[in-house]
Amino acid sequence: MKRLFFLLLLLISSNVLLAQNTWPVPKFNFLVNIDGIETSFGEVSGLESETQVIEYRGGNSKTFSTIKMPGLKKFSKVTFKKGIANNDLLALIAKANTMKRTSVTIKLMDENGEPTMSWMLTNAWITKSVLSDDKSIVESMEVAAEALSILNGK
């Protein structure tokens, strides 16, 4: 009976360790570099792309179906949000008026401060900024880009 108890205890503890190693990375710490200014954000959303579908039916086609082809690729605006802590976002926004299109690197950091996933926005610029509203002390900004790449890892 003792052996069964210890075997069961070992099995449970190994499953707990396995679950700790495979648990999804929390997404609340992003390190973002925009035009040489690096700052952290608690939330990044809109890392999306969509390819339009073009439907085509040939002139001599007697079927009632169409051929689907890939069309233009669109990228969503990326929204960055953080609690107000220091003036680094203010420096980004002040620079945005004279900033040329630039690359933006976004890194998802793990609990040890190491990058686990990275994305790059190409030819990006700040389209909207909200320093704070009456209900919260969260500053946010939106960035439009011409391309989105997944860099994976560091």
N, C-alpha and C positions, 0 to 999 in steps of 0.2 A: 504494500500500500504506500509506503514511504517513497519507493522508487517511482511509482506512478505520479505521486504528488510532485516530486522534484522534476520529473520529465515534463509534466504539464507546466510547471513554473518556468522551466527553461524554454519551452515552446512559446509561452506568452511573452517572456522577456525578449526573445529573438524577434518576434513579430512586432513588438513595440519599437525595437531598434531599427528594424526594416522600415516601419512606417515613418520614423523620424528622418531617415535618409531619403525617402522618396516623397515626402510631403511637398506640396507645391510651394514655390517661393512666394513669400508675401509681397504684394505689389503696392508698397507705400513709400518706397524710397528710390527715386529716380535722380540720377546725376545728368544734367543737361549742359551742353556746351554750345553756346550761340555766339559766333563771331569772337571767339577767344574769352568770353565771359562764362565761367562755369558756376552753376548754382544747382541746388537740389529742389525737387518738387515732390509733393506727397501724392499727386495724382496726375497721370498722363492718359488722355483718352483720344480716340480718333485715329489710331494707327491702322487705317483701313485703306484698301484699294478696291476698285471695282472696274471690271472690263465690260463695256457695253456690248450687247448682242445685236448683230446685224442679221436680219432675216432676208434671204434672197430666194427668188423663184425664177428659174430660167424662162425665157420667152417661149420656148417650144415644150416646156414641161406640161404634161397632162395630169400630173398628180396634184393633189391639193395640199401637199406639204411643202415646207420651205427648207432651205439649207441655212443653217446657223453658222455664222462666222464671227470671230472676235473683232471688236471694233476698238474705239479709243479707250484708253485706260485713264481712270479718274482717281484722284487721291483726296481723301477727306481732310478738312482742316483739323489740325492737332491742337487739343486744348491742354494747357498746363495749369495746375492749381497748387497753391501752397499757402500755408498760414503766414501772416506777416511777421517776419523775424528781423530782417535787416534790409538794407537798401540795394541789394544786388539786382533785384528785378527792376527797380527804378532806373538803374544804370542801363539795363537792357532796353527799356522802353525809351529812355532819353536818346539812346543811340539809334533806335529804330527809325527815326525821322531821316537820318542821313545814311542809314545802313544799306549797302547794296545787298542783292540776293546772296545768300551764304549757305553753307552746309550746317546742319544742326545734328549733333550726335546725342542720342538718348541712351543711357545705360540704366538697366534695372539692377539695383544693388541688393545683395543678400544680407542676412543679419550680421555677417562679419565684415561688411563694407566692400566686398568683392563683386565685380560685375558678373552677372549671370547671363544676360541677354542684352544685345545692343542693336539699335536701329540708326539709320542715317536718313535725314531729309535733305534732298538736293534742291538747290535754288529756292531756298525758303526765305520768307520774310514775315514779320509780325503784322497781322491784320487788325487785331483788336486787343485792348488791354483794359482790365478792370482792377483798379488798385484796392478798392474795398466798397462794400455797399452797406446799407444801414443795418442789415440783419446779421452779418458775419464779418469777421476780420480775415477774409480769404482774398488773396489777390490772384488774378488769373490772366492768361493771355492766350490768344489763338494765333496759330502760325499756318500759313498756306505754303505748299511746296509742290514742285513739279514731279518729284519722284520720291519713293520710299523704298529703302533697302534694308534687309535684315542682315546684320553683321555677325550674329551669333557669338555669344561669349564676349570676350574682352575685345 
